[in-house]
Amino acid sequence: MKLYSTKNHNLSVDFETAVFNSLPADKGLYMPTFLPLLDTEVIANWDKKSLQEIAFDLAYALLKDDITAEELKAIVDEAANFEAPLVPLDKDVFVLELFHGPSLAFKDFGGRFMSRIMSHFLKKEHKEIRILVATSGDTGGAVALGFLNVPGIKVTILYPKGKVSLIQELQLTTNGNNIEALEVDGTFDDCQALVKQAFLDKDLNEKYNLTSANSINISRLIPQMFYYANSYARLKNQFKDVTFVTPSGNFGNIAAGMIAHKMGLPVKQFIAATNSNDIVPQYLTTGVYTARPSVQTLANAMDVGDPSNFVRILDLYGNDKVELEREFSSIAFDDSQIKQAIVKVYQEKGYIMCPHTATAYLAIEAEKAAGNQTAENAYVMLSTAHPCKFPDVFEELNIAYEIPSSVDELYHKERQQKPMTKHFEDFKTYLLGEG
Ligand SMILES: *Cc1c(COP(=O)(O)O)cnc(C)c1O
């Protein structure tokens, strides 16, 4: 696979370069130069295939010049080694549960695939790598658990102080070994700015082979296509159309689904549900993209004021807003709506949604209220995290959920984070002072 920059379509780098650079020097984002179209017969047969088999079809179509079929199969099987079940909520609404991996969030797909891709290339090249990752909560846990004890890789995670839940913090800070966590006195946007600046810093790049594990890394996006395709496969014999509703922050998850669609996955509509950080809904309404400082919400993994991956979505549609809006819409909900939705679904269905997932539910309610529902269409709402990652919300709402045993174990581990300011000079001094 060759990739260009969203800022320069003449650029052409190979997959390995894009994975380790993470960002092109012009600060655009890498996108595949060419998206192969899957055979309709292959897709028609997906109802007879497993998640892992469908995943391989997609990954191989993209990466067949970069990794042998046998090696890729092993990587895919290891990365997607947990299920992504569809739970019916209504006759035409299905929850796609993406929280059955080690960090209990959808980012495990990306974290596990990326770590194995990197380690595959590292084995060939004998490189040592330093990964810098900014997290608003869930990325860090998925990356930490994805990379834990992978030889030749050290991971530095930056997270905003006081803005992640206790369980998220425990997942980030209790790993030790090759994983270190910095607690930044600032917002997620400050963390992301520190990481972005580090990649452009000459001194740091001389000392380290820096790379990023954020959702801007192309190897994080590829595995996120898998579960869209798998859901389609499970529903395609019952419904004519599928609409995906994705709780969105940095817009990497939904971008992956949209790439799969460009590769032939039949999808009627993509709906990006956001919290009060409504940059993209505002853009669709006004035609002007205005980044803002993020505001804190109950769905904190979506507290993003300048969603990086949205340029990838625009790029997929030739930066043509009219074309984009034929297949894509976006809608925002505030904290009080999120809470109401959680309570309603719990009372009516006995199903517990995390606050992120609740935005997707609300988007479907809005669709139905607008009369957009048809009997032929299934709505798939992506459930991006397990509710237990947000204990404060459920305590307030007086809803009890089951805690997975992996979480119980975390409480007995020691937190090992180090404090950091939001100033780049401090971060740089710290990194240069390390071995
Ligand atoms: C990261 C995350 C999101 C947002 O995903 P993007 O790819 O950044 O849009 C939504 N929900 C949860 C639980 C997350 O961790």
The ligand as an SDF file (V2000), in Angstrom:
LIG
                    3D

 15 15  0  0  0  0  0  0  0  0999 V2000
  -11.8230    7.1760   21.7340 C   0  0  0  0  0  0  0  0  0  0  0  0
  -13.2230    6.9460   22.0980 C   0  0  0  0  0  0  0  0  0  0  0  0
  -14.2770    7.4830   21.3360 C   0  0  0  0  0  0  0  0  0  0  0  0
  -14.0250    8.3620   20.1510 C   0  0  0  0  0  0  0  0  0  0  0  0
  -13.4310    7.6620   19.0750 O   0  0  0  0  0  0  0  0  0  0  0  0
  -12.7580    8.4720   17.8880 P   0  0  0  0  0  0  0  0  0  0  0  0
  -12.1590    7.4570   17.0040 O   0  0  0  0  0  0  0  0  0  0  0  0
  -11.7270    9.3610   18.5310 O   0  0  0  0  0  0  0  0  0  0  0  0
  -13.8360    9.2720   17.2480 O   0  0  0  0  0  0  0  0  0  0  0  0
  -15.5700    7.1870   21.7030 C   0  0  0  0  0  0  0  0  0  0  0  0
  -15.8440    6.4400   22.7900 N   0  0  0  0  0  0  0  0  0  0  0  0
  -14.8690    5.9190   23.5570 C   0  0  0  0  0  0  0  0  0  0  0  0
  -15.2320    5.1090   24.7410 C   0  0  0  0  0  0  0  0  0  0  0  0
  -13.5350    6.1490   23.2270 C   0  0  0  0  0  0  0  0  0  0  0  0
  -12.5750    5.6350   23.9820 O   0  0  0  0  0  0  0  0  0  0  0  0
  1  2  1  0
  2  3  1  0
  2 14  2  0
  3  4  1  0
  3 10  2  0
  4  5  1  0
  5  6  1  0
  6  7  2  0
  6  8  1  0
  6  9  1  0
 10 11  1  0
 11 12  2  0
 12 13  1  0
 12 14  1  0
 14 15  1  0
M  END
$$$$
